[in-house]
Amino acid sequence: MARFDIPHADFGTALVAPLPIGEALMERGLSAAAGREGPVDLVSAHMFFNLADQMGAEDAAYHRAEIAASLTKAELGRALRQAREWLVQH
């Protein structure tokens, strides 16, 4: 059996696969809805769930609908605008 010597190799993150973009957006939505990184932000949560749904994340549409039920028309409009702006920027 062959032996490979890899000096100073850092495999600390090599075995961790990055999340697909839809799943990453889903996580951001869950974080915003739960207030994990500050105050609860349902407008941002809706935006991220909307984007995650467009990227194929499972259950994103369900979460988006749940959030939409608690938003005003103005807040919903803001969330949709922010999602469109995000798509243009990314």
N, C-alpha and C positions, 0 to 999 in steps of 0.2 A: 504494500500500500504506500502511496506517495504521501509525503509530508510537505505542506506548504507553510513557509514561514512568512508571516505578515507582520513586520515590525511596526509598532505604534499604531495599530489599527484600532479604531474606535467603533465598536459595534453597538453602542448604547442605544441608538435610535434606528439602527438598520433593520431590525425585526419588526418595527411598528409601521404598518401600512397607513398612509394618510387616508382620511375619510374622503369619500367621493364628495363633490361640491354640494350635492343635494342634501346629503346627511350632515355635512358641516353647517349648512344654512339651517337645517332642522334643529340642530343643537343650539345655534344662536337664538332661534325663536323660542325654544324652551327656556333658555337662560333669561331672555328678556321678559317672558311671561311669568317666570318665577321670581324675578328680581335677584338673581344670583350675583350680579355684578353692580348692583345699585338698586335704585327704586324700580318697581314693576313698570314696564313700558309696553303697554298692549299695542300701541301703534307700531312700534318696531317689531314686536312679536308677530303681528299680522303680516308685516312686510316680509320678514324672514320666512314665515310659513308659506306665503304666496310664492316667493322665489324657490323655496325648497320643493314645492309642488310642481312648479314648472321644470325643475331639474330631476323629477322622478322620485322624490323621497316618499317612502311609504308613510301613511297617516298624516302627511302635511296638510292635505285638504281638510281632513277632519278637524285638526287643531285650528286651522285658519277659520273655519266656519264657527267654531266655538268662540273664538276671540271676536269675530265680526258681530256676533249676537250682543256683545256688551259694548260695542263702539257706537258713537254717534255718527251721523252721516258725514260730518266734517272730519272726524277722526279717521273714518274709513277712507274718505277721499285723500287725506294726507298720507295714509299708509300705502294706498295705490300709487300716488305720485312718487313717494320715496322708492317704491319697488321699481318703477320705470326709470327713475334717475340712477338707481343702483345698476340696472342692466346696461344703461348707456356708459357708465363709468367702468364697468368690469367687462 
